[in-house]
Amino acid sequence: MREALALARQAGADGEAPVGAVVVFDGRIAGRGRNSPIARNDPTAHAEILALREAGAALGNYRLAGATLYATLEPCVMCAGAIVHARIARVVFGSRDLRFGAVRTKFRLADSEILNHRAEVTEGVLGAECVELLRTFFDSRR
């Protein structure tokens, strides 16, 4: 999660919403991502999506069974869907997203009983740091 926080800080420094994510497989980071939809002109360039893409390329497989995704903010619907499609084993996030969270807050997509894959979900890891980073970023923009 500390690496995801470092990526989130980089995103914030670049004017993007400060969200970072990493995919860990067999004890090593296989993919990293930080929010960059503004810089890439790509609405799908969320930290989780970029980390999943990099991990898939690094591991040579679009299925990431056995991997853990760490994100500083609760994944949205798009990212939660990608997590299920990738067969991520575990999702760990720092802060709930009260507006768009799709893993716990608004929906429970990552471990929904109606889908064919369920990820284990852990929330609140380094949560205070994740919340403070977001709060400071958005306060400075208002």
C-alpha positions in Angstrom: 0.0 0.0 0.0 2.9 2.3 0.6 3.9 2.0 -3.1 0.3 2.8 -4.1 0.5 5.9 -1.9 3.7 7.0 -3.5 2.0 6.6 -6.9 -1.0 8.6 -5.7 1.3 11.4 -4.6 2.8 11.5 -8.0 -0.6 11.7 -9.6 -1.6 14.5 -7.3 1.6 16.4 -8.1 0.6 16.1 -11.8 -2.8 17.6 -11.1 -4.6 14.3 -11.3 -6.8 12.9 -8.6 -4.3 11.3 -6.2 -5.1 7.6 -6.5 -2.4 4.9 -6.9 -2.6 1.1 -7.3 -0.3 -1.8 -7.5 -0.8 -5.5 -8.4 1.3 -7.9 -6.4 1.9 -11.5 -7.6 4.1 -14.0 -5.8 5.4 -11.4 -3.4 6.5 -8.9 -6.0 4.9 -5.9 -7.7 3.8 -6.9 -11.2 1.9 -3.8 -12.1 1.8 -0.1 -11.1 -0.7 2.6 -11.9 -1.6 6.1 -11.0 -4.6 8.1 -12.1 -3.9 9.9 -15.4 -7.1 10.3 -17.4 -6.3 14.1 -17.9 -2.8 13.6 -19.2 -3.7 10.6 -21.4 -7.1 12.0 -22.5 -8.4 8.6 -21.6 -11.4 8.2 -19.2 -10.3 4.6 -18.5 -6.8 5.7 -17.3 -7.6 5.0 -13.6 -4.8 3.7 -11.4 -6.3 0.3 -11.1 -6.8 -0.2 -14.8 -3.2 0.9 -15.5 -1.9 -1.4 -12.8 -3.9 -4.4 -14.2 -2.7 -3.7 -17.8 0.9 -3.6 -16.7 0.6 -6.7 -14.6 -1.1 -8.6 -17.5 1.7 -7.6 -19.8 4.4 -8.5 -17.3 2.9 -11.9 -16.5 1.9 -12.6 -20.1 -1.7 -13.3 -19.1 -4.9 -11.3 -18.9 -6.0 -13.6 -16.0 -4.3 -12.5 -12.8 -5.4 -15.4 -10.6 -3.6 -15.3 -7.3 -2.8 -11.7 -7.5 -3.6 -8.9 -5.0 -4.6 -5.4 -6.1 -3.8 -2.6 -3.6 -5.5 0.8 -4.2 -5.5 3.9 -2.2 -9.2 4.5 -3.0 -12.1 2.1 -3.3 -12.4 1.0 -7.0 -15.2 2.4 -9.1 -17.6 0.3 -11.2 -15.3 0.2 -14.2 -12.3 -0.9 -12.1 -14.3 -3.4 -10.0 -15.5 -5.0 -13.2 -11.9 -5.2 -14.5 -10.9 -6.8 -11.2 -13.5 -9.5 -11.6 -12.6 -10.1 -15.2 -8.9 -10.4 -14.3 -9.7 -12.9 -11.6 -7.8 -10.9 -8.9 -7.8 -13.0 -5.7 -7.8 -10.1 -3.3 -8.5 -6.4 -3.3 -7.1 -4.1 -0.6 -8.0 -0.5 -0.5 -7.3 2.4 1.9 -10.3 4.8 1.7 -13.9 4.3 0.8 -15.2 6.3 -2.2 -18.5 7.7 -1.0 -19.6 8.9 -4.4 -18.4 6.1 -6.8 -17.2 3.2 -4.7 -18.2 -0.2 -6.2 -16.5 -2.6 -3.9 -18.2 -1.7 -0.6 -19.9 1.7 -0.6 -22.4 1.8 -3.5 -22.1 -1.8 -4.8 -20.3 -5.0 -3.8 -19.1 -6.0 -7.3 -15.7 -7.6 -6.3 -17.3 -10.3 -4.2 -20.9 -10.4 -5.5 -22.6 -13.7 -5.4 -24.2 -13.2 -8.8 -20.9 -13.0 -10.6 -18.7 -16.0 -11.5 -15.6 -14.7 -9.6 -15.3 -13.3 -6.1 -12.3 -11.5 -4.7 -11.5 -11.3 -1.0 -11.8 -7.6 0.1 -9.9 -5.8 2.8 -10.5 -2.1 3.5 -9.0 0.6 5.6 -5.3 -0.3 5.1 -3.4 3.0 5.7 -6.8 4.6 5.4 -6.0 7.7 7.3 -3.1 8.5 5.0 -5.2 7.8 1.9 -8.0 10.0 3.1 -5.6 12.8 4.1 -4.0 12.8 0.7 -7.3 13.1 -1.1 -8.6 15.7 1.3 -5.5 17.9 1.0 -5.6 17.6 -2.8 -9.3 18.5 -3.2 -9.1 21.3 -0.5 -6.3 22.9 -2.5 -8.4 22.9 -5.7 -11.5 24.6 -4.2 
